[in-house]
Amino acid sequence: MKFDPEGHVVSGRLAEFRLMKLTRAVAGDALVLEGIRIPDPEEGGRREIDMVIATKDEILFVEQKHWSGSFTITSEGRFFQRRKNGGTLMHKDIVAWTCRKGDLLCDLHESRTDSSAPPSKVVLVFSNKNLEWDPLPDEVPAEAYDEMGFINMVENMNKSAPDELLKETLLGFGTWDTIHLNGGKTLHGDILEYQFEKKDCSIKHSGILGLITGPKSSLTTGQVVTDQSGPLVAVVGEDDARIIPFAHISKIEFSNPRSEWG
């Protein structure tokens, strides 16, 4: 059964923003990063981890799912979801997949620094209150929480800062560029082409006055745009890159530049 991917993506991203905001509010000195993208030398491309929480003593690799309905785990470790609308989805073994991404990160850190990363664990967060689920079986090598259970866990953990080498490794990975649209919607992806120097900016528009003077978008980096030009963006979840006019944008946040290992 098909469902609207746009609505699915939007609700999932909103849930991720909420979880990140709540996490950072209680994380103390721990380093909390979202959407870091790790090179995969075996299969090529990059692998994204929803959230990484690093302290002096441990690293948490967090996979967030905003599923609805219910799910069971098959004997092969795959997650079989029954959606509220009657549809079903067979997901991959998200625990093994997240473990692999964490191993890629830790291996890269060790090869870069000749020092081991602290012990790590996989944490699943099921953030949709409309999801019915049972505790994970004992043999599944992960912890699982609902949204507030996860926040309570983070609040009670040792939140000391990670050592400088690990912090440097983690901050060297790329993330997504973020575009905030007028009206509140947010898009993530890679800005492939940009007319100006890539600096974060907010954008103000002429509004009703534009009916008289002509439309105008003023960037806080000093540029003024009076046409329908904009950055070329490969948006997460879309097949083709597209131009998003500056007239539709309220704010642009560029990802951290990748280091040579990222």
Secondary structure as the mmCIF struct_conf table of DSSP 4:
data_model
#
loop_
_struct_conf.conf_type_id
_struct_conf.id
_struct_conf.beg_label_comp_id
_struct_conf.beg_label_asym_id
_struct_conf.beg_label_seq_id
_struct_conf.end_label_comp_id
_struct_conf.end_label_asym_id
_struct_conf.end_label_seq_id
HELX_RH_AL_P HELX_RH_AL_P1 PRO A 5 VAL A 26
TURN_TY1_P TURN_TY1_P1 GLY A 28 ASP A 29
BEND BEND1 ALA A 30 ALA A 30
STRN STRN1 LEU A 31 PRO A 39
TURN_TY1_P TURN_TY1_P2 PRO A 41 GLU A 43
BEND BEND2 GLY A 45 GLY A 45
STRN STRN2 ARG A 46 ALA A 54
BEND BEND3 LYS A 56 ASP A 57
STRN STRN3 ILE A 59 LYS A 65
STRN STRN4 GLY A 69 ILE A 73
TURN_TY1_P TURN_TY1_P3 SER A 75 GLU A 76
BEND BEND4 GLY A 77 GLY A 77
STRN STRN5 PHE A 79 ARG A 82
TURN_TY1_P TURN_TY1_P4 LYS A 84 ASN A 85
BEND BEND5 GLY A 86 GLY A 86
STRN STRN6 THR A 88 HIS A 91
HELX_RH_AL_P HELX_RH_AL_P2 ILE A 94 THR A 113
BEND BEND6 ASP A 114 SER A 115
HELX_LH_PP_P HELX_LH_PP_P1 SER A 116 PRO A 119
STRN STRN7 SER A 120 PHE A 126
TURN_TY1_P TURN_TY1_P5 LYS A 129 ASN A 130
STRN STRN8 LEU A 131 GLU A 132
HELX_LH_PP_P HELX_LH_PP_P2 ASP A 134 PRO A 137
TURN_TY1_P TURN_TY1_P6 ASP A 138 GLU A 139
BEND BEND7 VAL A 140 ALA A 142
STRN STRN9 GLU A 143 ASP A 146
HELX_RH_AL_P HELX_RH_AL_P3 GLU A 147 ASN A 156
BEND BEND8 MET A 157 MET A 157
HELX_LH_PP_P HELX_LH_PP_P3 SER A 160 ASP A 163
HELX_RH_AL_P HELX_RH_AL_P4 GLU A 164 LEU A 171
TURN_TY1_P TURN_TY1_P7 GLY A 172 GLY A 172
BEND BEND9 PHE A 173 PHE A 173
STRN STRN10 GLY A 174 GLY A 174
STRN STRN11 ASP A 177 LEU A 181
TURN_TY1_P TURN_TY1_P8 ASN A 182 GLY A 183
BEND BEND10 GLY A 184 GLY A 184
STRN STRN12 THR A 186 GLU A 193
BEND BEND11 GLN A 195 PHE A 196
STRN STRN13 CYS A 201 HIS A 205
HELX_RH_3T_P HELX_RH_3T_P1 GLY A 207 LEU A 209
HELX_RH_AL_P HELX_RH_AL_P5 GLY A 210 THR A 213
STRN STRN14 SER A 217 LEU A 219
TURN_TY1_P TURN_TY1_P9 THR A 220 THR A 221
BEND BEND12 GLY A 222 GLY A 222
STRN STRN15 VAL A 224 VAL A 225
BEND BEND13 ASP A 227 GLN A 228
STRN STRN16 LEU A 232 VAL A 235
TURN_TY1_P TURN_TY1_P10 VAL A 236 GLY A 237
BEND BEND14 ASP A 239 ASP A 240
STRN STRN17 ARG A 242 ILE A 243
HELX_RH_3T_P HELX_RH_3T_P2 PHE A 246 HIS A 248
STRN STRN18 ILE A 249 GLU A 253
HELX_LH_PP_P HELX_LH_PP_P4 PHE A 254 SER A 259
TURN_TY1_P TURN_TY1_P11 GLU A 260 TRP A 261
#
